[in-house]
Amino acid sequence: MPKKIEDIISSSKKRAPSKYFSELARATNKHFEKEADIHEHPHHSVVKERSHAFIKEDEFGNVQEEVITRKVTREAVDASRTAPRSGKSLVFMVTGALVALVLGISIFISGSTITIMPRSATLALDNTFTAVKDGVGDTLAYEVVAVSKEEDGTLPSSGSTNVATKATGRVILYNAFSATPQKLLINTHLLGSNGSMYLTDTATTIPGYKKVGTTITPGSIEVSVTAEVGGSKGNASLIDFTISGFKGTPKYKGFYGRGKTEITGGAEGQRFTATADELATARKALSAKLQATISESLTHEIPEGYVLFPNSVMITEDPASLVTASTTESIPIAVKATAYAYIFNRDTLTATIAKTLLPEYTPLDSISITNINEITFTALPPVPKTPTDTTPLTFKLSGTANVAWNIDIDALKKAVTNTKKSAVLSYLTENTGVLRADVVVRPFWQNTLPKNTDHIEVVVKNPFE
């Protein structure tokens, strides 16, 4: 009769581990394992004995017992103690790793993108505006920029002659007589302090003086002059001039001139020349080259925030700048010109156009005309002709103006940091410059925008694309 389990366990009889488990296996008809310490001596590496008992029944009903005993080294025992003991521990480890991975990914990809389509309007322009010279505040003002350049080359001579070349130079004429501008005809006679007579090359107008209190600032204008008589006698350094036509009148002392440049080029003797057609062709080629380069140079003079309309540029050439004869067979030729242009403050001009054509516009709105340089500009008479002319400028703008509301990206980022997505959408909806907006927060389970503005991207769409 098999022993009872409690008898085997409670028995005080000492048995080897293998026999003990053999008896227990018979009682329970199960497989048992047991390990027991057999050595703890520091010089022995075998420290455990493990026994396995198997109970099985053969085909004749006889019970057979099989006991397997093996010894275990200290290293194997230490390794088994550090190995995972259960599936639950493995679950905890995997879960922790997943949580750490998710947190790491969320930190790496966290951020937000705000995409905005700003309000816009397309305006048909065919309107006339008036600007004042150097105005202040919200007044539409214009300024004048100027650039002078010279283009030179050489022309092969086609003949020679005995000539007396006339000297040429530049003179500044002053009006200290009256606040009224004074017109002068072409070939106005100017008497130089050297005793030679000179003629103005073009008609001109000397602006009136300006008076502040008792202080008078004469009006002035620069002109080119040519000696009346050819030859070296007309050459001069910086000299003074009077207007011969005013002699014997009160204007004689009120109008005068000062040399801007030396007067040079006067000579007599044999000179190499070219025909009138050859000179005209050479001048035309130089003029075309000069106009291209001077217009480009003018654009570099435009201050930031100002608008230059291409067809507001005026170019005037110095008629005395082309030499017609030379002491050498290759005639040096040169063309001098000055380019003037009206420029406008971009923001002030944009606001002026909006006030005229956009009923919903208010001074609090920040807007831009994205194609402002494509608008056609036409100056209407009377047109200011020089940088010192203070005549108001009347002009016409025509074409299509694409108006878009501006979005202050930096201010927007600061306003929405650490804010819930729903609140940001409400904030954007209330912004008068926003037509529609979309907010994306990463990772997808977040619903609050980052605290750091560097992690917030704002994309403003072009409403005209």
ROVOKOL-184353 format. One record per atom (N, C-alpha, C, O): residue in one letter; x, y, z. Coordinates in steps of 0.05 Angstrom, whole numbers, plus 5000, padded with zeros to 4 digits. Example, Ala and Ser with C-alpha at 12.3 -4.5 7.8 and 13.67 -1.06 7.14 Angstrom:
! ROVOKOL-184353
a526448865156 a524649105156 a526449345156 a528549345169 s525749555142 s527349795143 s525850015157 s526850235161 
***
This chain:
! ROVOKOL-184353
m501749765000 m500050005000 m501850255000 m503650275017 p501350434982 p503050674981 p502750845006 p500750855019 k505050975012 k505051145035 k503451405030 k503251495007 k502351515052 k500951765049 k503051995047 k505251965056 i502252215034 i504052445030 i504952555057 i507252615060 e503052575076 e503752695102 e505652525118 e507252625134 d505452265113 d507352085127 d510152115117 d512152105132 i510352155091 i512952195079 i514252455088 i516652465093 i512652665089 i513652935095 i514352945125 i516453065132 s512652825143 s513052865172 s514952655183 s515852685206 s515752465167 s517552265177 s520252385185 s521252565171 s521252295207 s523852405217 s526152245206 s528452315211 k525652045192 k527651875181 k529252025160 k528052135141 k531852025163 k533452165144 k533951995120 k534551755122 r533552105097 r533951965072 r535452155052 r535452395054 a536552025033 a537852185012 a535652334996 a533452234994 p536252564985 p534252714970 p532952554949 p530552574944 s534552384935 s533352234913 s531252044923 s529152004910 k531751914946 k529851724957 k527351854967 k525151764964 y527852094980 y525652244991 y523652314969 y521252274972 f524552414947 f522752494925 f521652264910 f519552274898 s523052044911 s522051804899 s519451714913 s517451644901 e519651714940 e517251644955 e514951834951 e512651764949 l515652084951 l513652284947 l512352264920 l509852304917 a513852204900 a512752174873 a510851944871 a508851954857 r511551714886 r509751494886 r507051564898 r504951484888 a507251724919 a504751794933 a502951974917 a500551964919 t504152134901 t502552334886 t502252274857 t500852404842 n503752064848 n503851994820 n504552234802 n503452274781 k506552384812 k507352634798 k510352644796 k511752474807 h511252844781 h514152894777 h515053114796 h513753324797 f517153054811 f518053254830 f520953314825 f522453154814 e521753564833 e524453644832 e525153744860 e523553854874 k527653704867 k528553804893 k531453854891 k532953694880 e532354074903 e535254114905 e535954144934 e534454244950 a538354044940 a539254054968 a542154124969 a543654054951 d542954274989 d545754344993 d547254095001 d546453955019 i549454044987 i551153824995 i554053915002 i555553775015 h554754154992 h557354264998 h557154565001 h555754694986 e558554675020 e558754965023 e561655035027 e562355265034 h563454835024 h566254885028 h567255075007 h566655044983 p568855285015 p569655484995 p571355374973 p571555494952 h572655134978 h574455034957 h572954844938 h574154744919 h570454794943 h568954624926 h567054784909 h565654964919 s566954734883 s565054884866 s562354744864 s560454874857 v562154484871 v559554354871 v558154414897 v559154334918 v555954544895 v554554634920 v551754524922 v550454554943 k550554414900 k547854334901 k547554054888 k549053974871 e545453914898 e544753654885 e541853674878 e540153734896 r541153634853 r538353654844 r537453374836 r538753234821 s535053294847 s533853034841 s531253054827 s529653244833 h530752874809 h528252874794 h527052584796 h528452394790 a524552564805 a523352304807 a521052284788 a519352464786 f520852064773 f518752014753 f517351754760 f518651554764 i514751754762 i513151514768 i511551444743 i510151624732 k511751194733 k510251114710 k509350824712 k510550664727 e507350754698 e506250484700 e506650344673 e506050464652 d507550084674 d508049954649 d505449814639 d503349854651 e505649654617 e503249534606 e502049314622 e499749234617 f503549214642 f502548994659 f501449104686 f500648954703 g501449374689 g500349494713 g502449524734 g501749604757 n504949464728 n507049504748 n507949794749 n508249914728 v508449894772 v509350174776 v512350174775 v513750024789 q513450354759 q516350384756 q517150664765 q515650854761 e519450674777 e520450934787 e523150994774 e524750814771 e523451234767 e525951324755 e526851574769 e525351774770 v529151574780 v530251804795 v532851884781 v534651724776 i532952144775 i535352254763 i536552464782 i535152644790 t538952434788 t540352624806 t542752744792 t544252594780 r543053004795 r545453134783 r546453344802 r544953454818 k548953404799 k550253604816 k550553864800 k550953864776 v550254084815 v550254344802 v552554504813 v553154504837 t553954654795 t556254814804 t555255084816 t552955154812 r557055214830 r556455474842 r555655684821 r553855834825 e557155674798 e556555874777 e553755844766 e552356034760 a552955584763 a550255544752 a548155634771 a546055734763 v548655594797 v546655684817 v546455984817 v544256094818 d548756124816 d548656424815 d547256524791 d545656714793 a547656394768 a546256484743 a543356444745 a541756604736 s542456204758 s539656154760 s538256354779 s535856414776 r539756454799 r538556644818 r538056914805 r536157054812 t539756984785 t539457244772 t537557234748 t536757444738 a536756994739 a534956974716 a532157044724 a531457014748 p530457134705 p527657194711 p526256954723 p526556734713 r524756994744 r523456774758 r520556724748 r519456514753 s519356934734 s516556894727 s515857054702 s517357244695 g513756994689 g512757144666 g511857424673 g511857604657 k510957454698 k509957724707 k512257924707 k511858154699 s514557834716 s516858024715 s517558104687 s518158334682 l517357924668 l517957984640 l515958184630 l516658364614 v513458164637 v511358354629 v511958634639 v511758824624 f512758644665 f513458904676 f515859034661 f515859274656 m517758864655 m520158974641 m519459074613 m520259294605 v517858924598 v517059004571 v515359264572 v515659444556 t513459264592 t511759504595 t513459754600 t512959964589 g515359724619 g517059954625 g518660054601 g518860294597 a519659864586 a521159934562 a519460084542 a520260274529 l516959984538 l515060114520 l514460404529 l514360584512 v513960434555 v513360704565 v515660894560 v515261114552 a518160794566 a520560964561 a520761034532 a521461254525 l520160834514 l520360884486 l518361094477 l519061274461 v515961074486 v513761264479 v514561544489 v514161744474 l515561564514 l516361824524 l518561944508 l518562184502 g520461774500 g522761874484 g521761974457 g522662184448 i520061824444 i518961904418 i517462164420 i517662344403 s515762184441 s514162424445 s515862674449 s515162894439 i518062644463 i519862874467 i521162944441 i521463184435 f521962744425 f523362794400 f521662924379 f522563104365 i519062844377 i517362944356 i515463154365 i513763244349 s515563234390 s513563434400 s513863694386 s516163784380 g511663824380 g511664084366 g508964144356 g507063994360 s508764364342 s506164454331 s506564614305 s508564764303 t504764574286 t504864724261 t502164874258 t500064744258 i502265134255 i499965294250 i499965394221 i501865534213 t498065314206 t497865394178 t495665604174 t493365554182 i496265834163 i494466054161 i494066144132 i495966174117 m491566184125 m490966314100 m489966604107 m487766634118 p491566804101 p490767074108 p488467184091 p487967084069 r487167384102 r485067524086 r486467664062 r488767734064 s484967694041 s486067824017 s483867964001 s481467914005 a484768133983 a482868273965 a484368343940 a486768403940 t482968343918 t484068433892 t482668693884 t480268693880 l484268903880 l483169163875 l483869253847 l486169223838 a481869363832 a482369473806 a483069773809 a481469933819 l485569843801 l486570113805 l486370273779 l487170183758 d485270513782 d485270713760 d484670973774 d482771113768 n486471053792 n485971273810 n488271473810 n490571413804 t487571723816 t489471943817 t490072013846 t488272033863 f492672053852 f493472123880 f495372363878 f496572423857 t495572503901 t497472733902 t499272693927 t498272643949 a501872723923 a503772703944 a505272963947 a505673113927 v506073033972 v507573273977 v510573203981 v511272983988 k512273403976 k515073353979 k515873334008 k515373514024 d517173104015 d518173064042 d516073104064 d516573234084 g513673004059 g511573024079 g512172854104 g513972684104 v510572904126 v511072754151 v508472624159 v506272684149 g508672434179 g506372304190 g505072124169 g506371984154 d502372124170 d500771954151 d500372084124 d499071964107 t501472324120 t501172454094 t502672314073 t504972234077 l501472264050 l502872144028 l504972334018 l504372554009 a507472244019 a509672414011 a511372273990 a511272033987 y512872443975 y514772323956 y517472443961 y517772663972 e519472293954 e522272393955 e523472353928 e522572193911 v525672493923 v527072473897 v529872363902 v531372473919 v530572163888 v533372063889 v534672113862 v533272113841 a537272153862 a538672223837 a541372083836 a542672053856 v542072003812 v544671883807 v545871993781 v544372013761 s548372063781 s549672163757 s551871963749 s553271853766 k552071903723 k554071723712 k555071823685 k553871993673 e557271703678 e558471773652 e559271513638 e560371333650 e558771513612 e559571283595 e561471393574 e560871593560 d563771263570 d565671373551 d566671153532 d566370923537 g567971243510 g569071073490 g570771233471 g571571453477 t571371113448 t572971253428 t571671223401 t570271023395 l572171423383 l571071413356 l573271473336 l574671683339 p573771303317 p575871363297 p575171613281 p572971653272 s577171783278 s576672033263 s576471983233 s577571783224 s575072153219 s574772123190 s575872353175 s575672373150 g577072543189 g578272773176 g579672953196 g579672893220 s580673183187 s581873373205 s581373653194 s580873693170 t581573853212 t581074133205 t582374313225 t582974233247 n582774563217 n583774763236 n581274883249 n579675013236 v581074833275 v578674923289 v579575073315 v581875053323 a577575213325 a577875333352 a575775203369 a573375283368 t576575013386 t574574873403 t573775043426 t575375183438 k571175033432 k569975193453 k570175053480 k569674803482 a570875193501 a571075083528 a568375043540 a566475183533 t568074843557 t565474783569 t565874723599 t568074673608 g563674743614 g563874693643 g561074703656 g559074723642 r560974693683 r558474693698 r558474933717 r560475003729 v556075063719 v555775303735 v553175273752 v551175163743 i553275363777 i550875373794 i549875663795 i551275843802 l547375703787 l546075963787 l544375993812 l543075803820 y544376233824 y542976293849 y540976513845 y541376693830 n538776483860 n536676693862 n536476793890 n535176663907 a537677023896 a537477143922 a535677393921 a535577563939 f534377423898 f532777663893 f529877643902 f528777833913 s528677403898 s525777383902 s525077093909 s526576903903 a522777063922 a521776793928 a520376673903 a519576443903 t520176833882 t518976743857 t521076623839 t523276733835 p520576383827 p522476263809 p523076433785 p521276583776 q525476423774 q526276583751 q526976403728 q528776233730 k525576433705 k526176273681 k528376403665 k528576643663 l530076233654 l532276323636 l532076173610 l531575923610 l532476313588 l532376183561 l534976043555 l537076093568 i534975863535 i537375743526 i539175963515 i538176163504 n541875933517 n543776123508 n543676393523 n544376603513 t542776373548 t542876613566 t545876673570 t547476493575 h546576943567 h549377023569 h550277053598 h548977193614 l552476913605 l553676943631 l556477053628 l558076943613 l556977273642 l559677393640 l561377293663 l560677323687 g563677163656 g565477063676 g567277273688 g567877473675 s568177223712 s569977413725 s572677413711 s574377583717 n573177233692 n575677243675 n575377413651 n577277443635 g572977533647 g572477703624 g571377563600 g570577693581 s571077293600 s569977143578 s566977113581 s565977103603 m565677083558 m562777053558 m562076753553 m563376613537 y560076663568 y559176383566 y556176373562 y554676553570 l555176163548 l552376133542 l551275883556 l552575673557 t548775903567 t547575663579 t546675473556 t545775563536 d547075223561 d546475023540 d543574953538 d542674843518 t541975003559 t539174933560 t537575153573 t538775313588 a535075163569 a533275343584 a532975223612 a533074983616 t532675403631 t532475303659 t530875493676 t530175713667 t530275413701 t528775583720 t530175573746 t530675363757 i530875813756 i532175833783 i530075853804 i528476043803 p529875663823 p527775673844 p528075933860 p530276053862 g525876023872 g525876253890 g527276193916 g527675963923 y527976413930 y529376363956 y527376283977 y524976313974 k528476173999 k526876104023 k527776284045 k530176334049 k525776394060 k526376584081 k525176474107 k522776414109 v526876464128 v526076384155 v526976604173 v529376644178 g525076754183 g525676994199 g527077204181 g525777294162 t529477274188 t530977464171 t533077324154 t534577454140 t533177054156 t535176904141 t534076814114 t531976694112 i535576884093 i534776814066 i536676604055 i539176634056 t535576384045 t537076174031 t536476184002 t534176113994 p538376263985 p537876303956 p536976033943 p537975823951 g535176053924 g534575823907 g536875773888 g538375963881 s537275533879 s539575473861 s538875253841 s537075093846 i540375253819 i540175053798 i542875023784 i544275223781 e543474783776 e546074733762 e545574723732 e543674593723 v547274853717 v547074853687 v549774803675 v551874853687 s549674723650 s552174693634 s552474943616 s550475053606 v554975023613 v555475273597 v557675213576 v559275023580 t557675373555 t559775353534 t560775633528 t559275823526 a563475653525 a564675913518 a563476013492 a563075863473 e563076273491 e561876393467 e563876383443 e563076343420 v566476413449 v568476413429 v570376173433 v571076103456 g571076043411 g572875813413 g575775893420 g576476123417 g577275703428 g580075753435 g580675723464 g578875703481 s583175723471 s584075683499 s583275913517 s583375883541 k582576143506 k581776373522 k579376313540 k579076423561 g577676133531 g575276063546 g575775883570 g573975853586 n578175753571 n578775583594 n578975743619 n579975973619 a577975633641 a578075783667 a577875593690 a576875373688 s578875683713 s578575533738 s575875593749 s574075683734 l575375553775 l572775623787 l572475923789 l573876053804 i570676033774 i570276323772 i567376393779 i565676213781 d566876653782 d564076753787 d562876863761 d564276923741 f560176883762 f558776963738 f556577163745 f555477153767 t555877343726 t553477513728 t551877463703 t552877373683 i549277523705 i547477493682 i547377753667 i546277953677 s548477753643 s548778003628 s546078133623 s545978373623 g544077983618 g541478093611 g540178253634 g538378413629 f541078213659 f539878353682 f541378603688 f540678753707 k543578663673 k545178893679 k543479153677 k542079183657 g543779323697 g542179573697 g539479543710 g537979733710 t538879303721 t536279253735 t536879163764 t539079083770 p534779173781 p535179083809 p535978783810 p537178703830 k535378633790 k535978343790 k538878283786 k539778063792 y540378483777 y543178423770 y544778323794 y546478143791 k544378443817 k545778353841 k544478123855 k545677983871 g541878083849 g540377863863 g540777593850 g540177393862 f541677593825 f542177343810 f545177323803 f546277523793 y546377093809 y549277063804 y549876773800 y548176593805 g552376723792 g553276443788 g555976393801 g557576573804 r556476133807 r558976033817 r559775793801 r558175623795 g562375773795 g563375543779 g563075283795 g563975273818 k561775093783 k561574823795 k563974653788 k564974503805 t564874683763 t567274543754 t569074743739 t568274973733 e571474673734 e573174833717 e572074823689 e570674633681 i572675043674 i571775053646 i574174983628 i576175123628 t573874763614 t576174653599 t575374573571 t573074583563 g577474503555 g576974403528 g577374603506 g577374533483 g577774863513 g578175073493 g580975043481 g582975033495 a581075033455 a583675013441 a583375103412 a581175123402 e585675153400 e585675233372 e587875073358 e589774973370 g587675043331 g589574893315 g588274663301 g585874643299 q589974473291 q588974243277 q587674053296 q588773983317 r585273963288 r583773773304 r582773553286 r581873603264 f582773303297 f581673083283 f578673073289 f577773103311 t577073023268 t574173043271 t572772803259 t574072633246 a570172783264 a568472583252 a565972733241 a565372953249 t564572603223 t562272723211 t559972743232 t560072603252 a557972903226 a555772933245 a554272663248 a553372603270 d553972513226 d552572253228 d554172063245 d552971913261 e556772063242 e558471883258 e558271953288 e558171773305 l558272213294 l558072293322 l555372223333 l555172143356 a553172263317 a550472193326 a550171903332 a548971823352 t551271733314 t551171443319 t552671363344 t551671193360 a555071473348 a556671413371 a555171503397 a555171353417 r553971733396 r552571833419 r550171663426 r549671603449 k548771573406 k546371403410 k547171143424 k545771053442 a549371013415 a550270763427 a551070803456 a550370643473 l552471023461 l553371083489 l550971143507 l550871063530 s548971283496 s546571363511 s544971113519 s544071093542 a544670923501 a543170673507 a544670523529 a543370423548 k547270503528 k548770363548 k548670513575 k548370383596 l548770773574 l548670933598 l545970913612 l545770893636 q543770913596 q541070903608 q540670643623 q539370633643 a541770423612 a541470163625 a542970153651 a541970063672 t545470253651 t547070243676 t546170443697 t546270383720 i545270673688 i544470883708 i541870803721 i541470873745 s540070673707 s537570583719 s538070363740 s536870363762 e539970193734 e540669983753 e542070103778 e541470023800 s543770303773 s545070443796 s543070583813 s543370603838 l540970683801 l538870833816 l537470643836 l536770733858 t536970403828 t535570213846 t537170163871 t535970093892 h539770183870 h541470133894 h541270363914 h542270343936 e540170593905 e539970823922 e537270843937 e536871023953 i535570643932 i532870653944 i533070553973 i533970323977 p532170713992 p532270624020 p530370384025 p528370354010 e530970224045 e529170004051 e526470104060 e526170304074 g524369974050 g521570054057 g520470254038 g518270364043 y521870314016 y520870503996 y520270363970 y521370153964 v518570493953 v517770373928 v518770553905 v518370803906 l519970433886 l520770573861 l519270453838 l519570213832 f517570613825 f516170523801 f518070553777 f519070773773 p518470343761 p520370373739 p519870603720 p521770733711 n517370663714 n516870883695 n516671153708 n515671353697 s517671173734 s517871433746 s520671553744 s521271773753 v522471393730 v525171483727 v525471673704 v524371623682 m526771903708 m527372093687 m530372123684 m531872153703 i531272103659 i534172123653 i534672363635 i533472393614 t536472543644 t537172773627 t540172753621 t541772703638 e540872793596 e543572783587 e544773063585 e543373253578 d547373093591 d548773343588 d549473383559 d551073233548 p548173583545 p548673613516 p551573693510 p552373653487 a552973803529 a555673893523 a557773673529 a560173733528 s556873433537 s558773233546 s560173093523 s562172953529 l559173113498 l560472963476 l562473143462 l561873353452 v564973053461 v567073193448 v566873143418 v566472923409 t567173353402 t566773333373 t569473333358 t569473273334 a571673403371 a574273403358 a576373333378 a575973363402 s578773243367 s580873153385 s583573213373 s583873233349 t585573233390 t588273263380 t589472993372 t591672983361 t588072773377 t588972503369 t587072393348 t584772483346 e587972193332 e586372083311 e583971923322 e581971893308 s584271813346 s581971683359 s580671893377 s581771983397 i578171963370 i576872173385 i575572053411 i573871883409 p576472143434 p575172053459 p572372173461 p571972413458 i570371993465 i567672093468 i566572013495 i567271803506 a564772163506 a563472103531 a560772233532 a560272453521 v558972093546 v556172203550 v555672193580 v555971993593 k554872423591 k554172443619 k551172473622 k549872603606 a550072353643 a547172373647 a546572353677 a548172253693 t544272463684 t543272443712 t540572323711 t538772393695 a540172133729 a537571993731 a536172083757 a537372083778 y533572163754 y531972243777 y529672043779 y528671943758 a528671993803 a526371823806 a524871913831 a525971993851 y522171883829 y520471933853 y520171673868 y519671463856 i520371683894 i520071443910 i518071503933 i517671733940 f516671293942 f514571313962 f515071113985 f516070893980 n514271194009 n514371004031 n512270784026 n509870844021 r513070534026 r511370314019 r508870294036 r506570274026 d509170314063 d506870284081 d504870514078 d502470474078 t505970764075 t504170994072 t502670984046 t500271034045 l503970904024 l502570883998 l500570663999 l498370693989 t501170434011 t499270214013 t496770294029 t494570234021 a497170434051 a494970524067 a493270724052 a490770724054 t494470904036 t492971104020 t491270964000 t488971033996 i492270753987 i490770603967 i488470463981 i486170453970 a488970344004 a486970184018 a484670374027 a482370294026 k485370604038 k483270794047 k481470864024 k479070914028 t482570884000 t480970963977 t479170743966 t476970793957 l480270493966 l478870283951 l477870053969 l476469873959 l478570043995 l477869814011 l476169914035 l477270004055 p473469884033 p471769994053 p472269884081 p471970024101 e472969624083 e473269494109 e475969554122 e476369474145 y477669694108 y480369754119 y480169954142 y478670154141 t481769904164 t481970084186 t484970134191 t486569974183 p485670354204 p488470414209 p489870204226 p492370184226 l488270034240 l489469824257 l490269584240 l491769414250 d489269564215 d489969344198 d492769374187 d493669594179 s494269154187 s496869144174 s496668994148 s496168754148 i497069134126 i496669004100 i499069054082 i500669234087 s499268894061 s501368934040 s500068904013 s498168754009 i501169043993 i500469003965 i502768833953 i504968933948 t502268583949 t504368393943 t505568443915 t507868353910 n504168573897 n505168613870 n505368913864 n504869003842 i506169073884 i506069363881 i507869463859 i507269663846 n510069313854 n511969403832 n510869353804 n512069443785 e508569203802 e507369153776 e505269363769 e504269353747 i504669543788 i502669743783 i503869963765 i506270033768 t502370063746 t503270263727 t503070543740 t500970623749 f505270693739 f505470963750 f505671163727 f507271123709 t504071373728 t504171583708 t504171853723 t502171923736 a506272013720 a506372283732 a504772473714 a504872463690 l503172643728 l501472833714 l502673113718 l503673173740 p502473283697 p503573553700 p501973723720 p499573683724 p503373913733 p506273983731 p507973783746 p507373713769 v510173703733 v511873503745 v514373633758 v515673793744 p515073573783 p517573673794 p519973573777 p520173333771 k521773753770 k523773683751 k526573643763 k528373533751 t526873733788 t529473703801 t529173613830 t526973633840 p531273513842 p531073423870 p530373653889 p529273603911 t530873903882 t530274123900 t527474243895 t526574423910 d526174153874 d523474263867 d521474153887 d521273913892 t519874333899 t517974263920 t515074243910 t513274233926 t514774243884 t512074233872 t510773963880 t511973753878 p508173973890 p506773723895 p506673543871 p506373643848 l506773283875 l506773093853 l504072963851 l503172833869 t502773003828 t500272873822 t500872643803 t502172673782 f499772403809 f500372173792 f497971983791 f496172003808 k497971813772 k495871623768 k496971343771 k499171283760 l495571163785 l496270883788 l494070723774 l491670763779 s494970533758 s492970363744 s494070073744 s496470023745 g492169893742 g492769603743 g491269463764 g489269553774 t492269233772 t491069063793 t492869053817 t495168993815 a491669113841 a493169103866 a492268863882 a489868833889 n494068683888 n493468443905 n494168513934 n496468543942 v492068543950 v492368623978 v492068383996 v490168223994 a493968354015 a493968134034 a494368244062 a496068424066 w492968134082 w493368224110 w495868094120 w496467854115 n497468244135 n499968144146 n499467984172 n497668054188 i501067784177 i501067614201 i503667654216 i505767594205 d503567754241 d505967784257 d506567514269 d505467434290 i508467374257 i509067094264 i510167084293 i509366904308 d512067254299 d513367244326 d511367304348 d511267164368 a509567504344 a507567564364 a505567334367 a504667274389 l504867204345 l503066974346 l504266744362 l502866624378 k506766684357 k508066464372 k507966514402 k507266334418 k508566754410 k508666824438 k505866804450 k505466734474 a503766874435 a501066884445 a499866604449 a498066574466 v500866404435 v499566134436 v501265924450 v500365694451 t503565994461 t505165794475 t503565684499 t502265834513 n503865414503 n502665284526 n499565334527 n498465354549 t498365344504 t495465394502 t494165164488 t495265044469 k491765094497 k490264874485 k489664934456 k489165164448 k489564724440 k489164744412 k486464884406 k486365054388 s484364814420 s481764934416 s481865234421 s480565394406 a483265324441 a483465604447 a485065754426 a484465984419 v487065624415 v488665744393 v486965784369 v487065994356 l485365584362 l483565614339 l481565844343 l480965994324 s480465874367 s478666094373 s480066364370 s478966554359 y482566374380 y484166624378 y484666694349 y484366934342 l485266504332 l485766564304 l483266644290 l483266814272 t480966524297 t478466594285 t477666884290 t476567014273 e478366984314 e477767254321 e479667464309 e479067704309 n481967364298 n483867544285 n482867634258 n482267474241 t482567904254 t481368004230 t483067954205 t482067964183 g485567894209 g487367844186 g487367554177 g488667494157 v485967384191 v485967094185 v483367014171 v481167054182 l483666894148 l481266784134 l480666504145 l478266454151 r482566334147 r482266064158 r484965964168 r487066054160 a484765774187 a487265674199 a486965384207 a484765294212 d489165244209 d489264964218 d491564934238 d493765054233 v491064784259 v493064744280 v493564444283 v491764294288 v496064364281 v496864084285 v498864074308 v500864214309 v498263894328 v499963864351 v501163574350 v499663384346 r503763554355 r505163294355 r506363244383 r507463434395 p506162994393 p504862754382 p501762794383 p500762974396 f500462614369 f497562654364 f495862654390 f493762764390 w496862524411 w495262514436 w495462774452 w494062804472 q497262954444 q497463204458 q495363394448 q494563384425 n494363574466 n492363774457 n493164054466 n491564244465 t495664084475 t496764344483 t499264404468 t500964234464 l499564654459 l501864734443 l504364744461 l504064794485 p506764714450 p509164724466 p509564984481 p508565194473 k511164974502 k511865214517 k514065374503 k514265614506 n515665234487 n517965354474 n517065444446 n516165284430 t517365704440 t516565814413 t518165684390 t517265684368 d520565584397 d522265454376 d520965204366 d521665104344 h519065084381 h517764834373 h515064894359 h513564714353 i514565154354 i512065224340 i512765344313 i514265534311 e511665224292 e512165314265 e509565444254 e507365344257 v509865684242 v507665824231 v508065854201 v510065964192 v506165744185 v506365754156 v504165934146 v501765874150 v504866154132 v502966344121 v502766294091 v504666324077 k500466214082 k500066154054 k499766404037 k499066614048 n500566384012 n500166613993 n497366593982 n496766403967 p495566783987 p492766763978 p492466803948 p490366763937 f494666873935 f494466923906 f495766713889 f496266743865 e496466483902 e497566263887 e495466033884 e496065833872 
***
